[in-house]
Amino acid sequence: MLTMKKSLWTIALAGLMSVCHSSTAINTTPNKSVNTTKPEQHNIVMIIVDDLRPVLGAYGDKNAYSPNIDALAKQGLTFSKAYANVPVCGASRASMLTGLRPTKNRFIDYKAKAEEDAPGAKSLPQVLKESGYYTMGIGKIFHNGQDLAEESWSEKLQSSGLPHATRLNPESKNFLKANKKRPKQAKGPWYEIADVANEAYPDGKVKQKALIALEKLANKKQPFFLSVGFIRPHLPFYAPKKYYDLHPESKFEPFFHREHPKNAPKPLKGSGEIHSYHFKEYKYNTDKFHTASLRGYYASVSYIDALVGDVVKQIDQLGLRDNTTIIFTSDHGFHLGEHNFWTKHTMLDTALRVPLIIAGPGTKENMNTDALVELLDIFPTVTQITQTNPPVNIAGESFNAVLKTPSLNHKKHIYSRFKAGDSIVTGDYIFTSYQAKNNQIEEMLFDLKTDPHETVNVVNQAEYQTQASDLRTKLAACMEQQQCQTH
């Protein structure tokens, strides 16, 4: 169990990168005078970013501009091999927040609701609430805000108050994509540049509410769990102009492999989500379309980075850092033109791997770990940190030991699935079995060590038959008997 430290105000880190906009890099000098939280309390702030792949400076991305998240990484532990259990938001969040694995009948798509798919399951905030925590949610936590809401939150979940695709550039009304099923719900362009303040877009309003909530929680005499959910870089890529200015199109090049992976099975298909938006004057999947899309995504990430910085700065200024663990993660990965795929919905590493950064008392600082973890492991990790009891039936396994000793292994295998595809991921391989038409099974195996961009399916190559057979057996046991061997 994690023991509570006494306040040590000398831990402030200096020399963090500054940013060129109104939000500043994280201030790690706490304000002692505001701290009203008892030293024995342990708070949790969980930040969930929608559709974020690890395009961050902390993960070595040279195109990224993410000084605030990078600063958080220096204050904690960065996981290089963290994976979503479903590459779609609703199902992924339901799985993560209940600690339960997806199956063919549970947590299937973006409409998944934990209270319907897993009746009787308890959410992470619910367990903490029942253990004496004050729990608050702001923004997108569960995909459906009403999912387990009464059980999970000490007060009503707060939203931005605006649709996630709110347009702020007047020119965007000239680029509307007709919706045949819902004519009155035409979507705008897939990217938008607006010369507005951070707080004008929905995520900015979520940030504002999070700052107010933190001030309220700091004055309570009970530990708290606060989850903050940001929408960007989920489509559409709408962000203030100053973040687009950081990312001119000229800095980006389309992904080098624009074809399907060699020998890829037919069920490997990309998402059609991006086609629901207007492409302005761009032609889909041209080089110009790719660079414009990359610019929009990276600008959106930089925008969220500024908001995350504001939240962490507030935690510090309220004197909460010494007894608060901050968890930063995403619900799944994201394709940015690899194999001409966009967004998510594939059983490829790019759509499954997520950033995961944890900073708090007892967690090693400024370190990386290659420990293999799944999002559903967050639930038991948090309950171990907070010394609360998780439900006995959850599938996740605490990686609390890794927080103290980053060199430790956590799992040898993790599992993900989406509709007809089931995957098992190891440190070096990702093996997928698809239930194709006529009950035929189609498979793919990628060697992530020699082929990190998944360009060649090697499942039928002679030199990989031992690995394929072993992973096939383990995946079948997980799929058919829920005997998901992770060690």
N, C-alpha and C positions, 0 to 999 in steps of 0.2 A: 504494500500500500504506500501511497505517496504521503510522506509526512509534511506537515505545514511548516514553512519557514517563518521565522520572525522577520519583520520588515527590515530590509537592507537597502537603504536609500543610496548606497554607494555603487549599485549595479548599473547606474545609468551609462549607456553606451554613447560615445560621441562620434562625430565625423560622418553622420549619415548623409547620403546624397540629398541635395536640395532639388526642387523641381521648379519649372518655369511658369507655374500657374498658381492660382490662389491657394490650392491645397499644398501644404508643405510636407516634407518627409517626416516620418514618425519622430516625435519628440520623446526620447526615452528618459527624461528627467521628470519623475513623478512629482506631483504637488502634494506635499505631506498634509497640508492643512485641511484638505477636503476629504481625506480618507476617514470614513466612518465604519468600515467593515472590520469585523473582529478578525484577528490573525488566524484563528482556528477555522474560519470559514474558507471554503474553496469554491470559487465561482468558475463558470464556463461561459465563454463567448464563442459561438460557432458561426462562422461566416461561410455561407454557401453561395458560390457564383455559378450561374447557369451557363452551360456549354463551354466551359473554360478548359482548354488543353494546356499543357505546361509551356506556354509561350511567354516565359518570364525570364528576366535576367538571372534569377536564382537557379534556373534550370539550364543556364548556358545559352539562351536564345539571344543572338547578337542583334536581332531586329527589334527586340522588346525594349520598351521604356516603362519600367515598373519599379521605381526606386523605393516606394513604400512597402510593397510586398517583399522586395529583396531585403529591405531592412528588417522586416519581421523574420525572414529566414535566418538572418545573422543572429537573431535573438533566440532562435529555437532550432528545431530539427526538421530537415527537408527530406521527404520520402521520394526517391526516384522511381520506385516501382509500386505505386498505388493504383488500384484498378476499380472501376465501377462494376457492379454486378449485372447491370442492364444498361445498354447504350441509348436510353431514352429517359426523359426527365421524370415523368410521373412514377413509372415503375421503379426507377433507380432510387428515388427519394423514399418511396414506401418501403423498399428493402432496407435501405440504410437506416431509417429512423425506427424500424422495428427489429433490426438485427436478424431478419429472416431471409432465406434464399428465395430467389424467384424460381418458379416451376412452370410447367406447361399450362398450369391452371391458375397461376398466381403471379401478380406483378408483370403484366404482359406488355402494356403500351403506355402512352403518355396519360391516358385516362384512368390509370390504376388508382384505386383508393384502398388504403390499408384496412380500413374498418369493414370494407366489403370483401376484399380478397383474403383477409386473414382475420376473421371474426374472433374477438377476444384477445388479439395481440395488443401488447402495450407499447406505446411509443417511448423513445428515450426521454423527452421532456415530461411525459406522464409519470414515468418511474421516479424521476427527480422530484416532481411536484408532490408525489405521494410520500416522498422521503423528507419533505420539509423545505424544498427549494421553491423560490418564487420564479416562475417560468414565464418568459415573454418571447413572442415571435413577431418579427417585423419584416415585411416583404414576402418573397416566395420561399417557403420552407417545404411543406408538402406542396405538390402541384395543385391540388385542390385545397383551398384555404379552410374548407369546412371539415376536412378529413381529420378525425380524432381531435377536433378543435376543443371541445368542451373538456375532454379528459386531459389534454396536453398543456393547456395554457392557463395561467392564473388570472389572466385578463384577456379580453378579446384580441385576437390576432389583428395587427395593424398592416394595412397595405399602403401603397403609394398614393392611392386615390385617383390614379390615372391609368388608362389602358397601356399595356407594355409597349405598343407600337405608336405612341403619341408622337405626332409630327409637329415640329417647331419651325421648320423652314417653309415659308409660304410657297416656294417653288415646288415643293413635294406634291402639292395637289395636282400638278400637271402630269404626274407619273403614277397613275392609279391602275392597278391590275384588277380587272373585272373578276368577280367571284360568281360563277354561274349558279351555285347552290344558294348563295346569300348575296344577292345583288347590292344590298345596302351596306355590305361589309367589305368593300373593295380595299385591298391593301396598297400601300404606297411603295416607293422605291426600296430596294434592298439596302441602300445606304443613304444617309442624310448627314449633311454638315450644317450646323446651326450655330450662329455666333451668340451663344447664350451662356448663362452661368451654369455651374455644375448642378445647382439645385432645381433647374428648370425641368429637366427630364425626370421620369418616374424614379430612377435609381437615386437621384439626388435627393428626392423627397424621402425615400426610405432612409437614406443616411441621416437626414435631419431628425427624423423620428427616433433613430437609433441613439443619437447623441442625447436627446431628451430622456429616453428610456434609461440610459446608463446613469445619468444624473439622479434619476428617481431611485434606481436600484442601489446606487452607492449609499443612499441614506436609509436603506432598509436594514433591519437587524436580523436578516436571514440571508443565507447564501442564495445566489441566483444563477439561472441558466438563461442566457439571451442568445437567440439565433437570429441572424440578419441575412436575408436573402436578396442578392442582386440579380437582375435579369441579364444585362449585357455581360459578355458579348453574344448572347443569343440574338438571332435575327429579329428585326432588321438592325443593321449596324448604324444606329443613331447615336451621335455623340457630339459634344461641343466642339467648335472649330479648333480650339487650341490643341486638342489631342490629335486631330487630323493634321495639323501643322507639324506635329512631331514626326509624322510618318508620310512623307511624300511618296507617291507611287514609284518614283525612280529607285527607291531603295529595295524594292521587291522584285523577285523573279518568279515566274510560275514554277510549280513543282516539276522536277525533271522527268518523272514517270507519269505520263498522262494516259497510259493504257491500263486495262485490267491486269492484275498480276498474272504472270504466265501460268497456264494450267489451272486457273481459278475455276471453281465450280460455278454452275449457272445461278444457284441461289445467292451468290455474293452480289448484292446490288446496293447502290447508293440510295440516299434519301431524296425524295422529290420536294422537300420542304422549301428549298430556295426558289422553286418555280412559282410559288404563290405570291412572289413580290415582283414589282416592275423593275426591269433592268435598264431603264433610262435609255441612253443612246448606245449602250454596250450590247454586243452580241454574245450570247451565252457561250461560255467556255473558250472564248478567244483568249489570247495572251493578255489583252487589255482588260478583259473581264476578270481574269485571275489576279492581276496586280491591283485592280480597284477593290476586289473583294478582300485581298490580303490587307490592304490599307485600312479598309473599314473595320476588319476584325481587330487588328493591332491598335487602332485608335480607340476602339471600344474597351479593349483591355486596359489601356493607359487611363481611360476615364474611370474605370472601376478601381484601378490602383489608387487614384487620388481619393476616392471615397473610402476605401479600406484604410488609407492613411489617416483620414479624419477620425474614423472610429477608434483606431488604435491610439491615436493621440489623446482622445477623450478618456480612454481607459487609464492612460498614464497620468493625465492631469487630475483625475479623480483619485489618484493614489491607490488604484486597484490592482496594479500589475503583480505585486508580490504574492497575491493569493488568487490569481485568475489565470486559468489556462485558455489560450486562444487557439482555436482550431480553424484553419483556412483550407477549404477544399472546393471541389466542383462535383456536379452530379454525373458527368461522363466527359469523354473527350470530344474531338471535333475534327472533321476532315476539312482541309483547306486546299482542295484541288488535287490531292494525291489520287492517282488513278482516275482523275476527273470526278471524284466524289466530293460532295459538299455536305456539311453538317454531320449527322451521326447515323445511327441505325445499322452499322455493320459490325461484324465480329472480327474486326481488325484492331491491332494494338492502338492505332491512332484514335479510334472512336471509344476505346475502353480505358486508356491510361489517363489519370487525372493528377493535378497537383495536390499535394497534401503537405501542409506546413503546420507544425505544432510548437507553440512557445508557452512556457509556464514554469512554475516552481518544480524543481526536480527533473526537468527536461534539459538535456544537453544543449548548449548554445553553439551556434555557428558551425553546425555539422550536418553532413548528409548521411543517409543510410540507404542501402540496397535491399533492406528487408522487404519481402513480398507481402503486401497487405491488400485487403479488400475493404470497400467502404462499409460493409456490414460489421467490420471489426471495430468501428468507431464506438458503437453502442457500449460493448463491454469494457472498452478502454476508459470511457468517460465514467462509467459506474465504478470502476476500480479506483480511478483518480479521486472521485468524490466519496468513496467508501459507502456506496449504496449497493443494493442488491438487484442485479438484472434478472429478468424472467429465466427460468431454468431451460426453456425450450429454444432460446435463441441460438443461431448458427454461428454468429460472429465469435471471434476469440480475441481477447485483450492483447494489445501489443505494448502494454505499459512498460514491460521490461526493456523494450527497444528504446523507449524515451530516455532511459537511464544509461543504457549500453547500446549505442547505435550499431555496433559491429555484430550484434546477435542476429541470428536468423529467426524469422517468425514463421513463415510457411514455405513449403516446397511447391505447393500448387494452390491456385485460386480458380474460381469458376464464374463464368458469366454466361448469359443467354439472352437471346432476343428472337421471339417468335419461332421460326423453324431451325434456328441455329443454337448450338451449345458449344461452349469453348472451355478449355482448360489451359491455364497460363502457368509457365514455370519461369525461372530466371532467364532461360535461353530460348524457349519455344512457346508458340501458341498453336494449339491444335483445335480444329473446329469440325463438328459433325452436323451436317444439315439433313433434315428430313425433307427430301425433295419429292417431286411428283411421283405418283404410283408407288409410294412407300419406299422409294429408292434412297439410299444413303450416299451423300456426297461429302467428301472430306477435304480439308486443307491443312497443311502444316507449314509454318514459317519458322526459319531459323533466325531468331532476332539478333543473335550475336554476329552472324555473317551477312545478314540481309535485314537490317533494322527497318527498312522502308517497305518490307513485305512485297517484293517484286516477283518472287518465284515461289509457287506452291511446290514443295518438295515431298509431298506425302507418298508419292509413288517411286521416289528414287531409292535405289538399293541401300545406299549408305545410311538412310534414315529409318529403315524398317524397325529397328529395335526401339527407337524413340517413339515412332508412330504406334507400335503395338502396345507399349506401356501406357502411353497417354490415352489411347483408345479405350483400354480396359478401365482405367481410372475414371474417365469421363462417363463411360457407360454406367458404372456403378453409381455415380452421382446422379445421372439423369434418371435411371430406372428405379433405384432403391433409396435415393437421397443419402447414400453413403459417400459423402464427399470427402475423400481423404485429402487432408491438407499437409500432412507431415510425412 
